[in-house]
Amino acid sequence: MCSDNQTTVSDFLLLGFKTHRNFTFLLFFLFLAIYIVIFFGNAMIIISISVVQYLDIPLFIFLKHLALADVLFTTNIIPNMLYVIMMEGAKISTNGCFAQYYFHCISVYAQSLVLTVMSLDRYIAICQPLRYSSIMNHKFCHRLVFWSWTMGILLMPSEMVALSQLKFCSSNVIDHFFCDFALVLKISSSDTSLVTWEDYIFTLILIVLPFLFVIISYISIFISILKISTTSGRQKAFSTCSSHLVTLCTYYGTIIAIYVFPVEVNSLNENKLKSLLYVVLSPVINPIIYSMRNREIRKAFRQLLCNRK
């Protein structure tokens, strides 16, 4: 609680990249270019899969929602980050900060669960190919997508209620380019144990357990691939999940780089660098990987461009 001689904070000051102010314009245009690539690359995937009929199959439906989660994730952070960079630090209201955290979690949990159901899709396709059509039908596919988005939406309000009860007195400085959860809790004057435990539990349910499922799925997939007698058969089977595997490595690799080590262990600049990789790397790689390695996606892109011309 705030004492009588302390002022309750109504907004936070995001410092951004204060140690790189000589490169303000370079950073601004670099991240603006990256955001444009992310937005239009993922938008092309979403539009292509939505309008091209032969892409209306489970694998591409999951990919469309992964792209949608990437767009939500980056749009929630990067435009405000660009403003912080240009202003060399900018204020954000406490409600705005909490809203940014809410949509951050919704998009991250959706990314995690969509990647998990994509692993399930690849497991059934490779390990039980004869049953694939009967198991991974459109009804089951859309249910998986629905719950991938709904789980975070259902769980997050309880954490947001606990977060809204926190008090912030005197200090309102966050040395980051977005409302990082750990740094927000660090400057709180209240007991943060409840919201911290809720965050741990939700992370366990929606990120850690799906990650373990992904590992088990791919162990089974690799065992099944090794059992294929011909080299060409093994290569064909592996190629069907290689793009997804790259996406998984990028997504979980950046998460592990940030959260395996506590913030106190690393310098704030190092933590910002890791957060940057987390914010931009996976969303910018996904459309590039899938457009380069997937013939159907490239064909759909060309079809859309030709129709527009």
BASEBA-317839 format. One line per field, with one value per residue: residue number from 1; x, y, z of N, C-alpha, C in turn. Coordinates in steps of 0.05 Angstrom, whole numbers. Atoms other than C-alpha are relative to their C-alpha. Layout:
BEGIN
pos	[NUM|...]
n.xx	[X|...]
n.yy	[Y|...]
n.zz	[Z|...]
ca.xx	[X|...]
ca.yy	[Y|...]
ca.zz	[Z|...]
c.xx	[X|...]
c.yy	[Y|...]
c.zz	[Z|...]
***
This chain:
BEGIN
pos	[1|2|3|4|5|6|7|8|9|10|11|12|13|14|15|16|17|18|19|20|21|22|23|24|25|26|27|28|29|30|31|32|33|34|35|36|37|38|39|40|41|42|43|44|45|46|47|48|49|50|51|52|53|54|55|56|57|58|59|60|61|62|63|64|65|66|67|68|69|70|71|72|73|74|75|76|77|78|79|80|81|82|83|84|85|86|87|88|89|90|91|92|93|94|95|96|97|98|99|100|101|102|103|104|105|106|107|108|109|110|111|112|113|114|115|116|117|118|119|120|121|122|123|124|125|126|127|128|129|130|131|132|133|134|135|136|137|138|139|140|141|142|143|144|145|146|147|148|149|150|151|152|153|154|155|156|157|158|159|160|161|162|163|164|165|166|167|168|169|170|171|172|173|174|175|176|177|178|179|180|181|182|183|184|185|186|187|188|189|190|191|192|193|194|195|196|197|198|199|200|201|202|203|204|205|206|207|208|209|210|211|212|213|214|215|216|217|218|219|220|221|222|223|224|225|226|227|228|229|230|231|232|233|234|235|236|237|238|239|240|241|242|243|244|245|246|247|248|249|250|251|252|253|254|255|256|257|258|259|260|261|262|263|264|265|266|267|268|269|270|271|272|273|274|275|276|277|278|279|280|281|282|283|284|285|286|287|288|289|290|291|292|293|294|295|296|297|298|299|300|301|302|303|304|305|306|307|308|309]
n.xx	[17|-14|2|13|-19|-7|20|7|-8|22|-12|-28|-18|-17|-25|-8|-29|-13|-29|-6|14|-13|10|29|13|-7|17|28|6|-6|23|23|-2|5|29|14|-4|16|29|9|-6|21|26|2|7|28|18|-2|13|29|14|-8|16|-16|-15|19|-6|-8|-27|0|18|-16|-20|14|3|-27|-6|18|-12|-24|8|10|-23|-18|15|4|-25|-18|7|-6|-29|-10|5|-19|-26|-1|3|-22|14|28|18|23|17|0|20|-11|-21|13|13|-21|-7|22|-1|-25|4|19|-13|-21|13|11|-23|-9|20|3|-24|4|19|-14|-15|19|7|-23|-2|20|-6|-23|1|25|10|25|22|-2|24|22|-6|-5|20|4|13|-20|-20|10|1|-27|-6|17|-11|-26|4|18|-13|-12|22|15|-17|-13|14|-6|-27|3|13|-21|-19|12|1|-27|-4|-26|-5|-25|-15|16|-19|-4|-23|5|15|28|6|-10|14|-18|-8|24|3|-23|5|25|-2|18|-8|5|-2|24|-2|-23|7|19|-16|-15|19|10|-23|-3|22|4|-26|-19|12|1|-27|-6|15|-14|-24|8|10|-22|-15|15|-2|-27|-1|15|-14|-23|9|6|-22|-15|-10|19|24|-7|-3|26|13|-12|6|27|0|-25|7|11|-22|-15|16|-1|-27|-2|18|-8|-27|0|13|-20|-22|9|12|-15|-16|14|-7|-22|-25|-9|3|25|-5|0|28|14|-8|15|28|2|0|26|22|-2|-13|19|20|-11|-10|21|9|-22|-4|23|2|-23|-1|26|8|28|1|-11|19|22|-10|0|28|12|-12|10|28|0|-8]
n.yy	[-24|-25|-15|-26|-18|11|-4|24|-2|5|8|9|-11|19|-14|9|6|-25|2|0|-23|-9|16|-1|2|26|19|-4|9|29|14|-5|18|27|2|1|27|18|-4|7|28|16|-6|15|27|1|-5|22|25|-6|-2|20|23|24|-2|4|26|-6|-12|-28|-15|-6|-20|-26|-10|-7|-27|-19|-5|-16|-27|-11|-2|-22|-25|-8|-11|-15|-28|-16|-1|-20|-26|-3|-5|-27|-20|6|5|-10|10|17|1|26|17|7|20|25|9|11|26|19|9|15|27|13|8|20|26|10|11|25|22|6|16|27|15|6|24|22|4|13|27|18|4|17|25|14|-12|12|-11|-29|-14|4|-14|-29|-12|-29|-5|3|-21|-26|1|-5|-28|-15|2|-12|-28|-4|7|-25|-20|9|0|-26|-20|2|-13|-29|-10|-1|-21|-26|-6|-8|-28|-10|-25|-15|9|9|3|27|-1|19|-12|7|5|26|9|1|-27|-13|10|-9|-26|-1|-3|20|28|10|29|12|-2|15|28|4|0|25|22|-2|6|29|13|-8|0|22|26|3|5|29|16|-4|17|28|4|1|25|21|-5|8|30|10|-6|18|27|1|16|-14|-27|-20|0|-14|-28|-11|-2|-21|-26|-9|-13|-15|-29|-1|5|-25|-18|9|-6|-29|-9|9|-8|-27|1|11|-19|-21|7|19|-15|-23|-27|-11|12|-13|-29|-8|-1|27|8|-13|14|25|-6|-7|25|13|-15|-2|22|21|-10|-7|25|18|-2|5|29|14|-8|11|29|12|-5|-9|-28|-16|1|-17|-28|-7|-1|-25|-23|0|-8|-29|-14]
n.zz	[0|1|-25|4|14|26|21|15|28|19|25|-1|19|14|8|26|4|-8|4|29|10|25|22|-2|26|11|-13|8|28|0|-12|17|23|-10|-5|26|11|-17|3|27|5|-13|12|25|-7|-10|23|19|-10|-3|25|19|-8|-5|-25|-22|-13|-27|-3|7|-18|-23|8|1|-27|-10|11|-13|-26|4|6|-25|-18|7|0|-28|-12|17|4|-23|-2|18|-12|-22|12|11|-21|-19|-25|1|-22|6|-24|-13|14|26|-5|-6|24|17|-12|5|28|3|-10|17|25|-6|-5|26|15|-13|4|28|7|-12|17|25|-6|0|28|13|-12|12|28|5|-16|5|25|9|-16|-1|10|-18|-26|4|17|-4|-25|-21|5|-9|-29|-10|4|-19|-28|-1|-7|-22|-25|-11|-4|-24|-24|-6|-16|-29|-4|4|-24|-20|9|-4|-28|-9|-3|9|-14|6|24|23|23|10|19|22|22|-3|-28|-7|-24|-23|-7|-11|-28|-15|-11|-15|-29|-12|0|27|0|13|29|9|0|22|24|1|6|28|17|-2|14|28|15|-7|7|29|9|-5|19|26|-1|2|27|20|-4|13|29|9|0|23|25|2|7|29|12|22|-6|11|-18|-25|7|5|-26|-16|13|-7|-26|-4|-4|-27|-19|-1|-15|-28|-11|-3|-21|-26|-5|-10|-26|-19|-3|-18|-26|-16|-18|-11|10|-16|8|25|1|13|29|11|-1|23|24|1|5|29|15|-5|12|29|15|9|19|27|12|8|28|18|1|12|28|15|-1|6|28|1|-9|22|22|-8|2|28|9|-10|14|28|-1|-5|25]
ca.xx	[0|21|36|7|70|73|36|-2|26|-24|24|92|152|182|255|264|336|365|437|429|401|453|419|347|329|366|329|263|267|298|240|189|215|214|142|120|150|117|49|44|78|30|-29|-14|-15|-81|-114|-87|-110|-178|-194|-157|-201|-147|-113|-175|-142|-122|-47|-60|-118|-71|-18|-69|-83|-9|0|-60|-28|38|3|-33|31|74|19|9|83|120|79|83|157|169|136|180|242|224|206|268|223|147|92|38|-21|-26|-90|-55|3|-42|-81|-15|3|-66|-61|12|-9|-68|-25|33|-14|-49|19|39|-26|-31|41|21|-39|5|50|-10|-29|41|41|-24|-3|63|50|-22|-31|-88|-130|-111|-173|-221|-186|-164|-230|-254|-298|-241|-193|-237|-248|-173|-166|-224|-194|-125|-152|-204|-158|-119|-182|-216|-156|-127|-183|-167|-94|-115|-160|-101|-56|-105|-104|-29|-8|50|79|132|172|141|203|206|274|246|210|145|109|152|115|175|195|123|120|189|165|100|90|41|49|57|58|-14|-5|63|36|-22|28|70|9|-17|53|57|-11|-7|68|108|59|46|122|129|74|111|175|140|104|168|204|148|151|227|220|167|209|270|227|212|253|271|313|265|207|244|262|190|163|213|199|126|145|211|179|140|203|241|183|183|258|253|193|215|288|274|227|281|334|291|259|309|353|323|324|372|425|429|440|379|410|420|348|323|363|332|263|275|292|228|185|211|248|193|139|186|215|148|121|190|199|129|130|199|188|115|95|21|32|76|24|-31|11|20|-54|-74|-25|-48|-121|-106|-70]
ca.yy	[0|72|113|183|218|175|187|131|120|127|115|83|111|64|82|41|38|96|71|73|143|158|105|128|136|73|32|63|48|-21|-43|-9|-49|-113|-99|-86|-153|-189|-157|-165|-233|-262|-225|-257|-325|-311|-284|-339|-396|-361|-352|-407|-469|-523|-496|-510|-570|-577|-562|-496|-477|-484|-444|-388|-383|-384|-325|-290|-299|-272|-210|-198|-209|-160|-108|-106|-88|-61|2|27|8|51|109|98|97|162|198|169|144|151|143|90|89|33|8|11|-28|-81|-85|-95|-151|-183|-186|-207|-268|-284|-285|-323|-377|-382|-390|-444|-484|-476|-502|-560|-579|-573|-624|-669|-660|-681|-740|-768|-756|-793|-844|-861|-841|-889|-857|-785|-766|-796|-765|-697|-677|-605|-609|-634|-584|-524|-548|-550|-480|-455|-481|-457|-386|-396|-426|-361|-318|-359|-361|-291|-250|-278|-257|-189|-179|-195|-149|-92|-96|-80|-11|29|84|136|95|87|75|11|3|-33|-21|-54|-71|-130|-171|-181|-108|-85|-130|-106|-34|-52|-33|-91|-164|-196|-269|-283|-256|-288|-357|-349|-332|-393|-439|-412|-417|-489|-507|-469|-469|-521|-579|-566|-563|-632|-658|-629|-665|-731|-723|-710|-768|-813|-779|-790|-863|-873|-839|-882|-944|-925|-971|-924|-861|-823|-843|-818|-753|-742|-756|-709|-653|-652|-629|-592|-522|-535|-560|-496|-455|-496|-487|-412|-403|-445|-427|-353|-368|-410|-357|-306|-345|-398|-345|-294|-220|-205|-252|-215|-142|-103|-91|-165|-177|-126|-161|-228|-197|-167|-235|-262|-206|-205|-269|-322|-277|-255|-325|-361|-330|-334|-407|-429|-388|-415|-488|-498|-504|-495|-430|-403|-424|-389|-325|-325|-339|-280|-233|-254|-246|-176|-156]
ca.zz	[0|-12|50|60|33|-30|-95|-129|-199|-256|-313|-328|-363|-415|-426|-489|-515|-475|-485|-561|-571|-625|-667|-657|-730|-750|-698|-716|-791|-778|-733|-778|-837|-796|-774|-846|-867|-808|-819|-895|-896|-845|-875|-942|-909|-874|-937|-982|-937|-927|-1000|-1037|-1035|-1039|-977|-935|-900|-826|-834|-868|-823|-764|-801|-813|-739|-723|-770|-738|-669|-696|-723|-657|-617|-657|-667|-592|-580|-641|-658|-587|-586|-647|-611|-550|-595|-630|-566|-531|-476|-469|-418|-419|-372|-322|-356|-423|-394|-366|-432|-469|-421|-431|-506|-501|-460|-504|-567|-534|-507|-575|-609|-560|-568|-643|-650|-605|-648|-710|-676|-665|-738|-761|-712|-739|-811|-804|-749|-766|-839|-853|-798|-813|-853|-802|-741|-767|-799|-805|-744|-699|-731|-716|-645|-634|-662|-619|-554|-573|-570|-516|-462|-453|-459|-403|-355|-362|-330|-260|-268|-294|-233|-187|-228|-224|-148|-145|-121|-150|-108|-128|-178|-247|-290|-331|-366|-426|-492|-470|-405|-385|-332|-286|-287|-273|-211|-190|-180|-147|-74|-62|-48|-117|-95|-119|-189|-194|-176|-224|-279|-262|-264|-330|-360|-336|-366|-432|-449|-410|-416|-490|-500|-468|-513|-574|-553|-544|-610|-648|-615|-640|-709|-715|-694|-747|-800|-783|-793|-866|-910|-967|-964|-1009|-964|-902|-937|-960|-890|-857|-908|-887|-817|-828|-833|-769|-735|-753|-725|-661|-651|-662|-616|-558|-567|-556|-497|-463|-476|-438|-382|-363|-331|-283|-301|-243|-272|-339|-352|-374|-442|-452|-430|-481|-535|-518|-516|-585|-612|-580|-608|-680|-696|-697|-729|-785|-797|-802|-866|-898|-880|-901|-966|-986|-967|-983|-1056|-1042|-1005|-1062|-1113|-1073|-1068|-1144|-1155|-1110|-1144|-1214|-1195|-1168|-1232]
c.xx	[17|-4|-11|18|9|-24|-5|6|-24|10|29|16|17|25|9|30|16|30|7|-14|13|-10|-31|-14|6|-18|-29|-6|6|-25|-25|0|-6|-30|-16|2|-17|-29|-9|6|-21|-28|-4|-6|-29|-19|1|-15|-30|-15|6|-11|17|18|-18|3|12|27|0|-19|15|21|-13|-4|26|8|-17|11|25|-6|-10|23|17|-14|-4|25|15|-9|5|31|13|-5|19|28|2|-1|23|-10|-28|-16|-22|-16|1|-21|10|22|-12|-14|21|9|-21|2|26|-4|-19|13|22|-12|-12|22|9|-19|-4|24|-3|-19|11|18|-17|-8|22|3|-19|6|23|-2|-25|-13|-26|-25|-1|-26|-24|4|1|-20|-4|-12|20|21|-9|-4|27|8|-16|12|28|-2|-15|14|12|-21|-15|17|11|-15|6|27|-2|-13|21|20|-11|-1|27|1|29|4|28|13|-19|17|3|22|-3|-16|-29|-5|7|-12|18|8|-24|-3|22|-5|-26|5|-17|13|-7|-1|-24|2|24|-6|-20|15|15|-19|-9|23|4|-21|2|26|17|-12|-3|28|8|-15|13|24|-7|-11|22|19|-14|2|27|3|-14|14|24|-9|-7|24|16|9|-18|-25|6|2|-27|-16|11|-6|-27|-1|24|-6|-10|22|17|-15|1|26|3|-17|9|29|2|-13|20|22|-8|-6|15|17|-16|11|24|27|12|-2|-26|3|-1|-29|-17|6|-15|-29|-5|-1|-27|-22|1|9|-20|-21|11|10|-23|-10|22|4|-22|-3|22|-2|-26|-10|-28|-3|10|-20|-24|7|-2|-28|-13|11|-10|-29|-2|7|-23]
c.yy	[25|15|28|19|-10|4|-26|5|-6|-6|-9|14|-22|14|-9|-7|25|0|1|24|12|-14|0|-5|-27|-22|2|-12|-30|-16|5|-18|-29|-4|-2|-28|-20|3|-10|-29|-18|6|-14|-29|-3|3|-23|-25|4|-1|-22|-27|-25|1|-4|-29|7|13|30|17|6|21|28|12|6|27|22|6|16|30|14|6|24|27|11|13|19|29|18|2|20|28|6|6|29|21|-3|-4|12|-13|-18|-2|-28|-19|-8|-21|-27|-12|-12|-27|-21|-11|-14|-29|-16|-10|-21|-27|-12|-11|-27|-23|-6|-16|-28|-16|-6|-24|-25|-7|-16|-29|-19|-5|-19|-26|-16|10|-11|11|30|14|-3|14|30|11|29|7|-1|22|26|0|5|29|17|-1|11|30|4|-5|25|21|-7|3|27|20|-2|12|30|13|3|22|28|9|10|31|7|28|12|-9|-10|-6|-30|2|-21|14|-9|-7|-29|-8|1|28|16|-9|11|28|3|1|-21|-27|-12|-30|-13|1|-15|-30|-6|-1|-26|-23|1|-7|-30|-14|5|2|-24|-27|-4|-5|-29|-18|2|-18|-29|-7|-3|-24|-23|4|-10|-30|-12|5|-19|-28|-3|-12|15|28|21|2|15|30|14|4|23|27|10|14|18|30|4|-3|25|21|-6|8|29|10|-7|7|28|2|-10|19|23|-9|-21|14|24|26|10|-11|15|30|7|2|-27|-11|12|-14|-26|5|8|-24|-14|14|-2|-25|-21|11|7|-24|-17|4|-5|-30|-14|8|-12|-30|-13|8|10|29|19|2|18|29|9|3|26|24|2|9|30|16|-1]
c.zz	[0|26|-7|-16|-27|-19|-15|-30|-18|-28|4|-21|-12|-11|-28|-1|6|-5|-30|-13|-25|-25|-2|-27|-13|12|-8|-27|-2|10|-15|-24|8|5|-25|-12|15|-7|-27|-6|13|-10|-26|5|9|-23|-19|10|3|-26|-21|9|7|24|25|12|28|3|-6|17|26|-6|-1|28|14|-10|13|28|-2|-5|25|19|-7|-1|28|11|-18|-5|24|5|-18|11|23|-11|-10|21|20|28|-1|22|-12|25|12|-13|-27|2|5|-25|-19|10|-6|-28|-6|8|-18|-26|5|6|-25|-17|10|-7|-29|-10|10|-18|-28|4|0|-28|-14|11|-12|-29|-6|15|-4|-26|-10|15|0|-8|20|27|-4|-21|6|27|23|-2|11|30|13|-2|21|28|2|6|26|27|13|7|26|26|7|17|30|6|-3|24|22|-7|5|29|10|2|-8|12|-8|-26|-22|-24|-6|-22|-21|-22|0|30|7|27|25|10|12|29|17|13|15|30|15|1|-27|-1|-15|-30|-12|-2|-22|-27|-4|-8|-29|-20|-1|-18|-30|-16|6|-7|-30|-12|4|-20|-28|-1|-3|-28|-20|4|-14|-31|-11|0|-24|-26|-3|-8|-30|-14|-20|9|-10|17|26|-5|-4|26|17|-12|7|27|5|5|28|21|3|17|30|13|5|24|28|7|12|28|21|5|19|28|16|21|11|-10|15|-9|-25|3|-15|-30|-13|0|-22|-26|-3|-5|-29|-17|3|-15|-30|-14|-10|-19|-28|-15|-11|-28|-21|-4|-16|-30|-17|-3|-8|-27|-2|8|-22|-23|7|-1|-29|-11|9|-15|-29|-1|5|-24|-21]
***
